[in-house]
Amino acid sequence: MEDIYSAGFVRALFNEMSGSYERVNFITSFGFSERWRKACLSRAASAEGHSALDLMTGMGESWPYLLPALGASGTLHAVDFSPGMLEHARARSEEFSGYKVHIKEEDALATSVGEGSVDRVYSLFGLKTLNGDQTRRLAQEIRRVLKPSGEFSLIEVSVPGNPMLRFFYMFYLKVGIPILGRLFLGNPDNYRMLGIYTERFGNSLAAVEAFREAGLDAHYHEYFFGCATGISGTKN
């Protein structure tokens, strides 16, 4: 079986899903994805004039909440290695012509963003596509680009701890979402991968340890009974 964490596999997967991903994500999360985005961004709130980095930005789904906080004097670096997702991100950027958005088709684990150059780093719903070694590399990259005392916040769909909730939630992720993916002209096999990634990911606890090993002050968070978990913290 092909390595589902390889850059080529993940890039191809999200290229294929790009036409329907945003709609399916919103509907299948019953709107919680938007609440979770806001909560994640608030953990390391941006301010007017800040420079921020949005890793694995996808279609730029977080920009409506992030860019107004940065203001016209702020700068957003948006990084993703999926051309399909970035095509939609570039179209979305036209809605935010008054803001500075630099879209970069790059690997989130090795960006061209300058060392110690950003105030905030975010990554929303990308962690599950990384294995342990890649998560450690992500933590090191975030530490590299952050200014001293800069903050970061990440969030990911997770496996709830409650057995009953876990059974129904994972059944929905692995069976219900692929069906909805088909209805929205997506490939159900692609959307089935989201459940597989989530099941393997579990929650953000291992990622917290990786971030601490990288020298970052990292804290663990749960959202809606553990259906999503996250990390936030500071570069000391």
Backbone bond lengths (Angstrom), bond angles and torsions (degrees), N, CA, C in turn:
res aa  C-N    CA-C-N  psi(-1)  N-CA   C-N-CA  omega(-1)  CA-C   N-CA-C  phi
1 M - - - 1.466 - - 1.529 109.87 -
2 E 1.325 115.60 137.74 1.461 119.61 179.93 1.522 110.56 -63.08
3 D 1.312 115.93 146.36 1.463 121.63 179.09 1.524 108.95 -66.15
4 I 1.324 116.75 112.23 1.465 120.23 -175.63 1.530 111.87 -73.67
5 Y 1.331 117.17 -6.75 1.459 119.91 177.47 1.531 112.24 -102.10
6 S 1.304 117.59 0.55 1.460 119.91 178.49 1.526 109.46 -69.37
7 A 1.325 115.46 148.35 1.462 119.98 -178.38 1.524 111.12 -58.94
8 G 1.327 116.95 -39.73 1.463 120.26 -178.99 1.514 112.49 -63.58
9 F 1.346 116.75 -42.21 1.462 120.37 -179.96 1.525 111.17 -65.36
10 V 1.329 115.98 -48.39 1.470 120.04 -177.53 1.526 110.66 -64.57
11 R 1.325 117.08 -42.39 1.468 120.85 179.42 1.531 110.74 -60.41
12 A 1.322 116.68 -46.85 1.467 120.72 -179.69 1.526 111.06 -63.76
13 L 1.334 116.57 -39.89 1.457 120.99 -179.89 1.520 111.16 -60.07
14 F 1.321 116.90 -49.42 1.464 119.78 -176.60 1.527 112.13 -76.22
15 N 1.321 117.60 -26.71 1.464 118.96 171.64 1.524 110.36 -60.08
16 E 1.331 116.17 -44.95 1.462 120.82 -178.46 1.521 112.12 -68.87
17 M 1.326 117.79 -32.83 1.466 121.03 -178.00 1.525 113.19 -85.27
18 S 1.323 117.41 -9.81 1.469 120.28 -169.11 1.523 113.91 -59.29
19 G 1.333 117.38 -29.78 1.459 119.06 -177.79 1.509 114.19 -70.53
20 S 1.337 117.92 -23.33 1.463 120.60 -175.76 1.528 113.36 -127.67
21 Y 1.317 117.47 -2.46 1.468 121.31 -169.41 1.522 113.31 -59.76
22 E 1.318 117.87 -46.48 1.472 119.85 -174.53 1.516 111.77 -64.15
23 R 1.342 116.32 -44.31 1.465 119.71 179.90 1.522 111.25 -64.62
24 V 1.324 116.25 -46.40 1.461 120.11 -179.13 1.528 110.86 -63.51
25 N 1.319 116.98 -40.85 1.465 121.10 -179.15 1.523 111.16 -61.60
26 F 1.329 116.59 -43.43 1.471 120.14 -179.30 1.529 110.97 -67.05
27 I 1.319 116.28 -46.81 1.460 120.24 -176.29 1.524 111.55 -68.26
28 T 1.323 116.24 -43.54 1.459 119.07 -176.35 1.523 113.47 -71.43
29 S 1.316 117.14 -19.67 1.470 119.83 176.97 1.524 111.26 -96.10
30 F 1.351 116.55 5.22 1.461 122.26 -178.25 1.533 111.71 55.28
31 G 1.320 115.37 32.59 1.455 120.52 179.87 1.514 114.86 84.32
32 F 1.338 117.16 -7.03 1.462 120.02 -178.53 1.527 111.81 -65.35
33 S 1.340 117.47 -27.05 1.464 119.38 -179.27 1.522 111.11 -58.16
34 E 1.342 116.86 -36.15 1.461 119.75 179.19 1.525 111.32 -71.74
35 R 1.316 117.44 -39.58 1.465 120.55 176.54 1.530 109.95 -62.45
36 W 1.335 115.11 -42.07 1.457 119.33 -178.70 1.527 111.33 -67.61
37 R 1.327 116.89 -36.56 1.474 119.39 176.17 1.530 110.11 -58.93
38 K 1.323 116.17 -49.43 1.462 120.61 -179.09 1.531 110.68 -60.45
39 A 1.329 116.26 -43.77 1.467 120.06 -178.78 1.523 110.85 -63.65
40 C 1.328 116.23 -41.64 1.462 120.34 179.56 1.524 110.80 -63.20
41 L 1.313 117.23 -47.33 1.467 120.92 -178.81 1.528 111.10 -63.29
42 S 1.333 116.80 -33.10 1.462 120.04 -178.44 1.529 112.45 -70.97
43 R 1.336 117.30 -20.04 1.465 120.66 179.12 1.525 111.88 -66.89
44 A 1.341 115.22 -26.47 1.469 120.62 177.41 1.519 106.43 -138.94
45 A 1.318 115.15 68.09 1.455 121.07 -170.77 1.531 112.11 -61.42
46 S 1.324 114.87 133.64 1.463 120.29 174.61 1.522 109.87 -82.70
47 A 1.316 115.49 158.51 1.460 121.63 178.71 1.521 109.47 -130.02
48 E 1.310 115.63 164.03 1.463 122.54 179.20 1.533 110.23 -50.34
49 G 1.340 115.35 126.86 1.454 120.15 176.27 1.516 115.43 89.88
50 H 1.331 117.45 -6.41 1.460 120.70 178.88 1.531 110.90 -67.15
51 S 1.322 114.76 157.39 1.455 122.59 168.24 1.521 106.95 -106.12
52 A 1.348 116.74 126.46 1.462 120.86 -176.19 1.521 110.52 -127.22
53 L 1.315 115.24 153.95 1.461 122.56 178.91 1.522 108.50 -124.04
54 D 1.330 116.24 123.54 1.463 122.71 177.99 1.521 107.69 -108.27
55 L 1.336 116.18 100.55 1.463 121.88 -177.50 1.524 110.86 -84.45
56 M 1.343 116.25 139.08 1.461 122.29 -175.75 1.531 108.77 55.85
57 T 1.321 113.66 51.40 1.473 121.70 -171.74 1.515 113.87 -64.97
58 G 1.357 117.49 -20.53 1.456 120.13 -179.71 1.516 111.56 63.98
59 M 1.321 116.07 -125.85 1.461 122.03 179.91 1.524 112.22 -91.14
60 G 1.322 116.83 7.93 1.456 119.54 -176.71 1.515 112.57 77.92
61 E 1.341 115.81 31.53 1.459 119.32 -176.20 1.524 113.58 -63.00
62 S 1.333 117.11 -22.79 1.471 120.24 -177.92 1.524 112.94 -88.37
63 W 1.319 117.16 -10.62 1.459 119.75 -174.02 1.526 114.48 -61.16
64 P 1.335 120.34 -36.88 1.468 118.89 -179.39 1.522 113.21 -59.34
65 Y 1.334 117.18 -24.78 1.461 120.87 178.62 1.525 111.32 -95.69
66 L 1.306 116.83 -30.87 1.460 121.67 -173.16 1.525 113.11 -84.52
67 L 1.324 117.44 -45.06 1.461 120.01 -174.05 1.534 113.66 -64.28
68 P 1.328 119.93 -41.58 1.470 118.12 177.29 1.522 113.03 -59.62
69 A 1.332 116.66 -31.01 1.470 119.86 177.73 1.522 110.89 -70.43
70 L 1.331 117.20 -38.43 1.466 121.04 179.54 1.524 111.30 -71.26
71 G 1.333 116.24 -32.43 1.456 120.43 179.85 1.515 112.49 75.03
72 A 1.310 115.28 174.64 1.465 121.30 -177.97 1.522 112.43 -65.34
73 S 1.332 117.22 -22.76 1.464 120.42 -179.17 1.522 112.78 -90.40
74 G 1.343 116.96 -7.39 1.458 120.97 178.88 1.520 111.80 -87.42
75 T 1.321 115.70 173.34 1.461 121.53 -179.43 1.520 109.74 -135.54
76 L 1.327 115.66 134.56 1.456 120.95 176.20 1.524 109.77 -117.61
77 H 1.337 115.79 123.77 1.459 122.14 171.82 1.526 106.35 -99.03
78 A 1.329 116.84 119.97 1.465 122.13 -177.23 1.519 109.23 -113.64
79 V 1.335 116.46 116.55 1.467 121.79 -172.39 1.520 111.00 -117.11
80 D 1.322 115.99 132.70 1.460 122.17 172.08 1.523 107.89 -158.79
81 F 1.349 117.61 150.59 1.465 118.20 179.69 1.528 112.98 -104.90
82 S 1.344 116.81 9.61 1.458 120.84 177.20 1.532 110.07 -97.45
83 P 1.328 118.25 110.29 1.472 119.87 178.49 1.523 112.26 -59.77
84 G 1.350 116.54 -35.02 1.457 119.52 179.76 1.508 112.41 -63.41
85 M 1.321 117.12 -44.19 1.461 120.41 178.65 1.524 110.94 -67.71
86 L 1.321 116.71 -39.71 1.464 120.20 -177.94 1.527 112.33 -69.87
87 E 1.315 116.86 -25.71 1.476 118.78 174.65 1.519 110.02 -59.44
88 H 1.328 116.03 -42.02 1.472 120.57 177.50 1.525 110.52 -72.07
89 A 1.324 116.99 -35.37 1.469 120.30 178.80 1.531 110.26 -63.51
90 R 1.327 116.82 -41.32 1.473 119.74 179.71 1.526 110.64 -64.85
91 A 1.327 116.60 -38.65 1.463 119.66 176.69 1.523 110.45 -63.84
92 R 1.340 116.40 -39.61 1.473 120.23 179.03 1.522 110.90 -66.81
93 S 1.313 117.72 -33.37 1.469 120.27 -177.20 1.527 111.71 -61.99
94 E 1.325 116.89 -23.59 1.466 120.23 178.03 1.530 111.04 -66.10
95 E 1.328 116.48 -24.07 1.469 120.63 177.74 1.528 111.21 -75.85
96 F 1.337 116.51 -13.68 1.463 121.71 -176.37 1.526 110.26 -122.46
97 S 1.312 115.39 46.86 1.466 120.61 -175.00 1.532 112.78 -63.81
98 G 1.316 117.62 -20.66 1.456 120.50 -179.92 1.516 114.15 -83.44
99 Y 1.348 116.98 1.32 1.460 121.41 -177.65 1.525 110.45 -117.54
100 K 1.329 115.24 157.37 1.466 120.77 179.20 1.533 109.01 -92.50
101 V 1.320 115.69 106.01 1.455 121.94 179.24 1.519 108.86 -122.41
102 H 1.320 116.77 119.04 1.460 122.08 178.55 1.522 108.34 -108.02
103 I 1.318 116.64 106.59 1.458 122.29 -177.67 1.528 109.13 -89.63
104 K 1.333 115.99 128.10 1.463 121.15 -176.01 1.524 109.96 -126.67
105 E 1.328 116.85 123.03 1.461 120.96 174.84 1.527 107.89 -85.53
106 E 1.326 114.73 89.76 1.463 121.19 -173.94 1.526 110.23 -145.59
107 D 1.318 114.83 163.49 1.455 121.94 173.97 1.530 108.44 -76.41
108 A 1.322 116.95 129.12 1.466 121.25 -179.45 1.528 112.29 -62.72
109 L 1.325 117.28 -18.73 1.457 120.67 -178.00 1.516 112.85 -85.89
110 A 1.329 116.75 -9.70 1.471 121.03 -179.06 1.523 108.34 -154.33
111 T 1.305 116.85 80.11 1.460 121.21 -175.25 1.531 110.88 -92.08
112 S 1.335 114.17 168.88 1.467 119.96 176.10 1.524 111.98 -91.68
113 V 1.335 116.92 4.10 1.459 121.52 179.72 1.526 108.94 -65.18
114 G 1.311 116.59 136.28 1.458 121.49 -175.02 1.512 113.91 -64.85
115 E 1.305 115.51 150.60 1.465 121.51 178.60 1.527 110.25 -64.65
116 G 1.333 115.93 132.88 1.463 121.32 178.21 1.509 114.10 59.51
117 S 1.353 117.33 38.16 1.463 119.63 -171.68 1.524 115.33 -113.15
118 V 1.339 118.55 -9.12 1.466 119.04 -176.29 1.529 111.39 -120.58
119 D 1.327 114.90 149.76 1.464 121.63 179.84 1.523 112.36 -84.34
120 R 1.342 116.54 -32.21 1.459 121.59 -175.08 1.527 110.10 -139.35
121 V 1.338 115.56 144.19 1.459 121.32 173.17 1.528 108.58 -128.82
122 Y 1.331 115.57 135.71 1.460 121.54 178.98 1.530 109.71 -130.64
123 S 1.315 115.51 151.72 1.459 121.36 169.24 1.518 107.22 -151.53
124 L 1.317 116.23 119.90 1.453 121.37 -173.75 1.523 110.40 -119.48
125 F 1.327 115.28 114.25 1.461 124.14 175.11 1.526 113.25 67.91
126 G 1.325 116.22 35.77 1.454 120.41 174.44 1.514 113.79 -118.04
127 L 1.326 117.47 -16.74 1.467 121.70 -174.60 1.528 113.59 -59.05
128 K 1.333 117.20 -35.79 1.460 119.89 -174.56 1.521 113.03 -64.20
129 T 1.325 117.77 -20.26 1.462 120.68 -179.00 1.527 112.45 -87.00
130 L 1.335 117.15 7.82 1.464 121.89 -179.31 1.528 110.26 -111.76
131 N 1.324 116.54 139.21 1.458 119.39 171.65 1.530 109.13 -85.10
132 G 1.326 116.62 -176.85 1.458 119.65 -174.57 1.516 113.49 -60.86
133 D 1.330 117.16 -44.63 1.463 120.30 -179.69 1.525 111.00 -65.15
134 Q 1.312 116.41 -40.55 1.464 119.88 179.13 1.528 111.33 -66.22
135 T 1.315 117.26 -36.00 1.468 120.30 177.38 1.525 110.64 -63.70
136 R 1.335 116.20 -39.82 1.461 119.26 176.86 1.530 111.15 -64.50
137 R 1.315 116.79 -38.41 1.467 120.35 177.62 1.527 110.68 -66.79
138 L 1.331 116.77 -37.79 1.464 120.26 177.15 1.522 110.32 -61.95
139 A 1.338 116.55 -44.64 1.463 120.76 179.00 1.524 110.91 -59.63
140 Q 1.316 116.63 -42.23 1.462 120.32 179.11 1.520 111.84 -66.24
141 E 1.336 115.97 -37.09 1.466 119.54 178.95 1.530 110.66 -67.60
142 I 1.320 116.55 -40.68 1.461 120.27 178.21 1.528 110.26 -63.46
143 R 1.313 116.49 -42.24 1.472 119.41 177.32 1.530 110.72 -62.71
144 R 1.319 116.78 -38.71 1.468 121.00 -178.36 1.522 111.85 -62.87
145 V 1.333 117.43 -44.12 1.470 120.11 -171.61 1.525 113.11 -84.84
146 L 1.333 117.52 -20.71 1.458 120.23 -177.53 1.528 112.28 -72.60
147 K 1.319 115.35 143.10 1.459 121.01 169.67 1.526 108.78 -72.05
148 P 1.329 118.80 159.26 1.466 119.97 172.48 1.529 110.33 -55.06
149 S 1.313 116.69 134.22 1.472 124.24 -176.39 1.525 112.58 70.72
150 G 1.352 117.85 7.42 1.454 120.79 174.51 1.525 110.62 -67.79
151 E 1.318 116.52 155.56 1.462 121.38 -174.81 1.523 111.58 -118.54
152 F 1.328 115.48 157.87 1.462 121.21 179.13 1.520 109.93 -139.80
153 S 1.341 115.53 157.49 1.454 120.38 176.54 1.527 108.67 -154.35
154 L 1.327 115.82 133.15 1.456 122.24 179.94 1.523 109.05 -134.65
155 I 1.326 116.35 154.05 1.459 120.74 179.14 1.522 109.47 -145.39
156 E 1.330 116.08 150.88 1.457 120.20 178.82 1.526 110.84 -151.79
157 V 1.322 116.61 143.79 1.458 121.65 171.20 1.522 107.93 -59.88
158 S 1.342 117.12 138.93 1.463 120.56 -170.59 1.520 111.61 -138.46
159 V 1.315 115.15 175.03 1.461 122.21 179.19 1.524 108.43 -94.63
160 P 1.333 118.97 116.54 1.473 120.67 -178.36 1.526 111.81 -62.88
161 G 1.331 116.02 150.71 1.450 120.74 179.24 1.518 113.39 -76.01
162 N 1.330 118.01 -31.77 1.456 121.69 -179.14 1.524 110.01 -66.69
163 P 1.345 119.18 123.54 1.469 121.13 -174.96 1.520 114.19 -57.85
164 M 1.332 118.13 -42.75 1.454 120.61 -178.31 1.527 110.69 -67.22
165 L 1.334 115.96 -46.86 1.457 119.44 178.84 1.523 110.31 -63.81
166 R 1.344 116.08 -39.49 1.465 120.27 179.99 1.528 110.96 -60.72
167 F 1.334 118.06 -43.03 1.466 121.29 -179.03 1.520 110.92 -60.06
168 F 1.312 117.25 -51.89 1.465 120.20 -176.22 1.531 111.72 -70.30
169 Y 1.323 115.94 -38.29 1.471 119.21 -178.26 1.523 110.75 -66.74
170 M 1.331 117.74 -43.85 1.456 120.53 -179.50 1.519 111.26 -70.62
171 F 1.330 117.49 -34.54 1.469 119.91 175.24 1.527 109.24 -61.29
172 Y 1.309 115.46 -42.10 1.470 120.03 179.41 1.525 110.63 -64.31
173 L 1.340 117.34 -44.96 1.462 120.58 -179.33 1.523 111.77 -63.84
174 K 1.333 116.74 -40.19 1.458 120.50 -172.42 1.522 113.98 -89.61
175 V 1.343 117.09 -21.51 1.472 120.38 -178.31 1.534 111.45 -117.88
176 G 1.328 116.56 -49.18 1.466 119.64 -175.63 1.516 113.51 -67.75
177 I 1.328 116.86 -45.37 1.466 119.97 -176.89 1.532 112.36 -64.33
178 P 1.347 120.16 -41.71 1.466 117.91 175.25 1.531 113.41 -58.90
179 I 1.336 117.57 -36.08 1.462 120.05 177.56 1.523 110.42 -64.52
180 L 1.343 116.01 -44.16 1.467 119.61 177.72 1.528 110.61 -65.60
181 G 1.332 116.49 -35.54 1.452 119.60 176.32 1.515 111.69 -59.55
182 R 1.338 117.26 -40.57 1.460 121.05 177.76 1.532 110.92 -64.39
183 L 1.331 116.13 -41.47 1.467 120.25 -179.23 1.522 111.74 -61.16
184 F 1.328 116.19 -32.10 1.464 120.34 -179.63 1.524 111.97 -96.63
185 L 1.341 114.91 28.42 1.464 122.30 173.94 1.525 112.64 67.22
186 G 1.327 116.40 21.95 1.452 119.69 174.61 1.523 110.02 -96.43
187 N 1.297 116.52 171.57 1.457 122.27 176.89 1.529 107.83 -89.04
188 P 1.339 118.37 118.99 1.479 118.65 -177.46 1.512 112.88 -60.06
189 D 1.340 117.78 -29.53 1.465 119.66 178.24 1.529 111.04 -64.09
190 N 1.342 116.29 -36.53 1.464 119.58 177.17 1.524 110.94 -63.41
191 Y 1.330 116.73 -47.46 1.459 120.21 -177.36 1.524 111.66 -70.76
192 R 1.322 116.81 -24.22 1.459 119.90 174.91 1.532 110.33 -64.53
193 M 1.323 116.22 -30.07 1.461 120.18 178.96 1.524 112.05 -62.48
194 L 1.323 118.27 -30.44 1.461 120.76 179.98 1.533 110.49 -61.68
195 G 1.342 116.18 -38.93 1.461 119.90 176.75 1.514 111.83 -68.34
196 I 1.334 116.29 -37.91 1.468 120.41 178.67 1.527 110.59 -65.33
197 Y 1.328 116.61 -45.22 1.461 120.00 177.69 1.529 110.70 -60.21
198 T 1.331 116.28 -44.44 1.466 120.04 -177.78 1.522 111.24 -63.62
199 E 1.328 116.75 -43.25 1.461 120.57 -179.42 1.525 110.85 -62.31
200 R 1.324 116.82 -41.09 1.470 120.15 178.78 1.530 111.34 -71.21
201 F 1.314 116.40 -34.58 1.464 120.67 -178.53 1.524 111.67 -67.24
202 G 1.320 116.57 -45.05 1.467 121.07 -179.48 1.513 111.39 77.81
203 N 1.323 116.89 -86.40 1.463 121.50 176.62 1.533 108.77 -155.69
204 S 1.306 116.20 -176.09 1.465 121.48 -172.25 1.527 114.50 -87.20
205 L 1.324 118.51 6.66 1.462 119.98 -175.95 1.529 112.12 -62.50
206 A 1.320 117.54 -44.72 1.467 119.71 179.16 1.521 110.59 -64.62
207 A 1.320 116.46 -36.17 1.469 120.26 178.70 1.522 110.78 -65.42
208 V 1.331 117.32 -37.47 1.463 120.54 177.45 1.523 110.17 -58.07
209 E 1.323 116.30 -44.37 1.469 120.21 179.28 1.522 110.99 -63.32
210 A 1.330 117.10 -38.96 1.465 120.69 178.64 1.525 110.84 -63.73
211 F 1.315 116.85 -38.56 1.464 121.05 179.81 1.529 110.45 -70.08
212 R 1.311 116.71 -37.20 1.472 119.58 177.59 1.523 110.38 -67.64
213 E 1.339 117.00 -38.65 1.458 120.92 177.49 1.534 110.97 -62.91
214 A 1.332 116.13 -29.20 1.464 120.61 178.71 1.529 112.18 -78.68
215 G 1.331 116.77 -1.92 1.461 120.57 177.94 1.508 114.53 92.65
216 L 1.329 116.71 17.18 1.458 121.18 179.34 1.526 110.29 -101.83
217 D 1.298 116.61 146.75 1.463 122.47 173.66 1.523 106.61 -81.77
218 A 1.325 118.35 106.15 1.468 122.11 -171.42 1.521 111.57 -122.43
219 H 1.328 115.84 141.97 1.462 122.69 -178.59 1.527 109.96 -130.24
220 Y 1.321 115.35 147.63 1.465 123.39 -176.01 1.526 110.57 -98.00
221 H 1.334 116.89 141.01 1.464 121.58 179.33 1.524 110.21 -135.60
222 E 1.333 116.07 147.16 1.461 121.61 173.56 1.519 109.52 -117.90
223 Y 1.335 115.43 145.30 1.459 122.23 179.00 1.528 108.33 -127.55
224 F 1.312 115.69 133.68 1.471 123.38 177.61 1.536 111.35 47.74
225 F 1.325 115.10 64.99 1.469 123.19 174.37 1.537 112.76 59.88
226 G 1.314 116.29 28.16 1.456 120.03 176.74 1.511 114.87 88.37
227 C 1.339 118.30 6.92 1.471 120.26 175.86 1.532 110.61 -67.70
228 A 1.305 116.47 -19.77 1.466 122.69 169.06 1.516 106.85 -140.41
229 T 1.329 116.16 147.91 1.460 121.18 175.29 1.518 108.60 -136.04
230 G 1.318 115.67 163.36 1.452 117.96 -177.06 1.511 113.92 -154.20
231 I 1.321 113.28 177.36 1.460 123.21 179.54 1.517 107.49 -131.80
232 S 1.300 116.80 140.46 1.460 120.54 169.48 1.505 108.34 -145.37
233 G 1.332 115.80 160.57 1.448 118.11 179.18 1.509 112.61 170.06
234 T 1.333 114.57 -160.95 1.463 121.82 -170.76 1.521 110.44 -139.12
235 K 1.318 114.88 150.03 1.467 120.07 170.00 1.517 107.30 -86.62
236 N 1.310 117.08 118.19 1.460 121.62 -177.07 1.536 111.01 -70.30
